[in-house]
Amino acid sequence: MVYFDLHSDTLYEAYHKKVSPFSGNSLSAPVDALSFANYRVLAVWSDQNLSDEEAYQDFFRILSHYNVAQGTRKTPSFCTPILAVEDARLLAGDLSRLDTLYAHGVRILTLTWQDTSCIGGAWNTSEGLTRFGKDAVEKALSLGMAIDLSHASDTTFWQALDICHSLNSAPMASHSNSRTLCHHKRCLTDDMFRAITALGGIIGVSFVPYHLSNQSSASRQTVLSHIKHFLSLGGEDAIAIGSDFDGVDSLPQGLEHITRIEDFAECLAKETSSEIAEKILWQNAHRYTQTFFHN
């Protein structure tokens, strides 16, 4: 089988645990952990304990750790990686940093994470994009970066979506679930989901328990319920997986490790169809990245 994950924090976690991103019992999704061909968006989080400037420097330390690990491997990686920045506050008011990040392989820019920043407001605020944030969205799109609306406030979401629409660009929500099923503000309303799909964008369903359920726990079946809800909104060609492996303290029962994806794939095919399962597991995300990125 083929698997495409739109969001995992494996590089960040490996760096801070001082283990290789390609191995380690402490990781829930080591790169190349699977025996089948796979694509992974490897996100680097701007740690909230760091200043914007420190987060920018931390990005390059994490990237260096990954590159060194790649260089010491005896066999080539079979994983096709795509780099992402999670929380664009590391730009620290400097648009030229987007050029640098792009040159280092970043192709996805998650605008916010929490609270407010030089970019704008995150999900736990009512703030929208700053003037710099609007300029950053426009420049990122001009470079060929995808704009990721996960973690955005409702105001930031709609403002960034308007910019994407004006520039004929398809946005994404790399790891977001349905607010209809889970009332957390990190989740997407049905209107948000439809707006992303109307622009040709994509939404990755995440495995974060508190973004899946109003209860204290979640299971593989809870993930499937979000997928089926999005399918009911006409999202067959827009739904993907954005697990958030290595980015959370707990995972749904039955999805505790990336090796459980094969079992999940079987369940998904049974509850939908083999054709729809293939779209969700990799085809939709692959098509999006192939048509969106300049190179």
LINPEWO-V174130 format. One record per residue. N is the residue number from 0. SS is DSSP state (a for helix, b for strand, c for the rest). PSI is psi in whole degrees, 0 to 359 (999 if undefined). OMEGA is omega in degrees with one decimal (* if undefined). Layout:
n->{N/N}
ss->{SS/SS}
psi->{PSI/PSI}
omega->{OMEGA/OMEGA}
This chain:
n->{0/1/2/3/4/5/6/7/8/9/10/11/12/13/14/15/16/17/18/19/20/21/22/23/24/25/26/27/28/29/30/31/32/33/34/35/36/37/38/39/40/41/42/43/44/45/46/47/48/49/50/51/52/53/54/55/56/57/58/59/60/61/62/63/64/65/66/67/68/69/70/71/72/73/74/75/76/77/78/79/80/81/82/83/84/85/86/87/88/89/90/91/92/93/94/95/96/97/98/99/100/101/102/103/104/105/106/107/108/109/110/111/112/113/114/115/116/117/118/119/120/121/122/123/124/125/126/127/128/129/130/131/132/133/134/135/136/137/138/139/140/141/142/143/144/145/146/147/148/149/150/151/152/153/154/155/156/157/158/159/160/161/162/163/164/165/166/167/168/169/170/171/172/173/174/175/176/177/178/179/180/181/182/183/184/185/186/187/188/189/190/191/192/193/194/195/196/197/198/199/200/201/202/203/204/205/206/207/208/209/210/211/212/213/214/215/216/217/218/219/220/221/222/223/224/225/226/227/228/229/230/231/232/233/234/235/236/237/238/239/240/241/242/243/244/245/246/247/248/249/250/251/252/253/254/255/256/257/258/259/260/261/262/263/264/265/266/267/268/269/270/271/272/273/274/275/276/277/278/279/280/281/282/283/284/285/286/287/288/289/290/291/292/293/294}
ss->{c/c/b/b/b/b/b/b/c/a/a/a/a/a/a/a/a/c/c/c/c/c/c/c/c/c/c/c/c/c/c/c/c/c/c/c/c/b/b/b/b/b/b/b/b/c/c/c/c/c/c/a/a/a/a/a/a/a/a/a/a/a/a/a/a/a/a/a/a/a/a/c/c/c/c/c/c/c/b/b/b/b/b/b/b/b/c/a/a/a/a/c/c/c/c/a/a/a/a/a/a/a/a/c/c/b/b/b/b/b/c/c/c/c/c/b/c/c/c/b/b/b/c/c/c/c/c/c/b/c/a/a/a/a/a/a/a/a/a/a/a/a/a/c/c/b/b/b/c/c/c/b/c/a/a/a/a/a/a/a/a/a/a/a/a/a/c/c/c/c/c/b/b/c/c/c/c/b/c/c/c/c/c/c/c/c/c/b/c/a/a/a/a/a/a/a/a/a/c/c/c/b/b/b/b/c/c/c/a/a/a/c/c/c/c/c/c/c/b/a/a/a/a/a/a/a/a/a/a/a/a/a/c/c/c/c/c/c/b/b/b/c/c/c/b/c/c/c/c/c/c/c/b/c/c/c/c/a/a/a/a/a/a/a/a/a/a/a/a/a/a/c/c/a/a/a/a/a/a/a/a/a/a/a/a/a/a/a/a/a/a/a/c/c/c}
psi->{166/141/133/117/121/353/118/151/28/320/315/312/317/318/313/341/358/44/165/138/344/356/182/125/343/356/142/345/68/140/136/23/339/161/6/161/135/158/139/131/117/106/142/115/140/96/127/347/354/153/168/315/317/323/323/315/324/324/315/330/318/318/321/319/318/314/321/317/321/318/338/357/140/336/148/150/139/357/135/108/149/127/142/151/127/104/98/9/341/350/332/40/9/103/333/339/334/321/317/315/319/318/335/10/1/128/355/133/106/117/318/174/304/149/203/157/186/341/317/202/142/183/330/18/173/8/152/197/142/172/318/320/319/318/322/319/313/317/317/317/322/331/333/20/144/141/123/120/2/142/353/150/164/320/313/318/305/327/316/322/320/321/316/316/317/333/10/48/144/118/175/160/98/329/83/143/190/126/341/323/332/125/4/138/349/344/164/138/165/322/322/315/313/324/320/314/327/334/7/17/188/151/125/120/129/167/18/116/317/0/2/327/147/354/186/357/168/165/177/324/328/319/316/326/324/319/314/328/315/325/324/342/7/28/21/324/10/350/137/191/131/78/319/27/140/12/359/159/334/158/161/149/127/355/40/345/155/335/348/357/325/319/319/319/320/317/320/318/322/322/346/265/164/326/315/321/317/320/313/321/330/327/317/314/321/316/316/310/324/325/337/308/140/321/999}
omega->{176.7/-177.7/178.8/-179.3/-176.3/179.1/168.2/-177.4/-172.8/-179.0/178.6/-176.8/180.0/179.9/-174.8/173.5/178.0/175.0/177.3/174.8/-175.7/-178.5/176.6/-179.7/-176.8/-179.7/177.0/-179.5/176.1/176.4/-177.1/-179.4/-173.3/-178.7/178.3/-178.9/-179.6/178.4/-177.7/167.0/-177.4/-174.2/174.5/-174.6/173.1/-175.0/-177.7/176.3/-178.0/171.7/178.1/-179.0/178.5/178.7/178.0/178.3/179.2/178.3/-176.2/174.1/178.6/178.8/178.6/178.0/178.0/-177.9/177.0/178.9/176.9/-176.7/-178.6/-179.8/179.7/178.0/-179.3/178.2/174.3/177.5/174.5/-175.6/170.9/-177.5/176.9/169.8/177.1/-177.1/-175.1/177.9/178.3/173.5/174.2/176.3/-176.0/-178.4/-178.5/177.9/175.8/176.3/-179.6/179.6/178.1/179.9/178.0/171.5/-180.0/-179.2/178.2/-178.9/172.7/-166.9/-173.3/172.9/179.4/178.7/-179.8/-177.5/176.3/179.8/-177.5/-174.6/175.6/-171.3/-176.6/175.6/173.6/-176.7/176.5/179.5/169.4/174.7/176.7/179.4/177.4/178.0/-179.7/177.6/-178.8/-178.7/178.7/179.4/179.7/178.4/-176.0/173.8/173.4/177.0/-177.7/-175.5/172.6/-179.6/-177.8/169.1/177.3/-179.7/177.6/179.5/-173.8/177.7/178.4/178.3/178.0/178.2/177.9/179.5/-178.2/-179.4/177.4/-177.3/-178.4/177.9/176.5/166.6/-166.5/-179.4/-177.9/-178.4/-174.0/176.7/175.2/-177.9/178.7/-168.3/179.5/-178.2/174.4/-176.8/-177.8/169.1/177.3/178.9/177.5/178.9/-179.0/-178.8/177.4/-178.5/-179.8/178.8/-179.9/-177.7/-173.7/-178.5/176.8/177.0/-175.7/179.8/-178.9/-173.6/-177.5/169.3/-179.9/-171.0/173.5/177.0/-176.4/-177.3/179.2/-179.8/175.2/179.8/177.7/176.8/179.6/-179.9/177.1/177.4/-178.2/175.6/178.1/175.6/-179.9/178.1/179.6/-173.9/-175.4/-177.1/-176.7/-176.9/175.8/176.5/173.0/-162.7/-167.8/171.9/179.6/178.2/-178.2/-177.5/179.4/-178.8/-178.8/175.7/-178.3/178.2/-174.9/-175.2/-177.2/178.6/177.8/-177.8/-179.3/175.9/178.8/-179.8/178.4/178.7/179.5/179.4/179.7/-175.4/176.0/173.0/-179.6/-179.7/179.9/178.3/178.6/177.7/-175.4/-175.9/179.8/-170.4/-178.5/-179.7/179.8/178.6/-179.9/-177.3/-179.2/-177.7/-174.4/-171.1/-179.4/177.9/*}
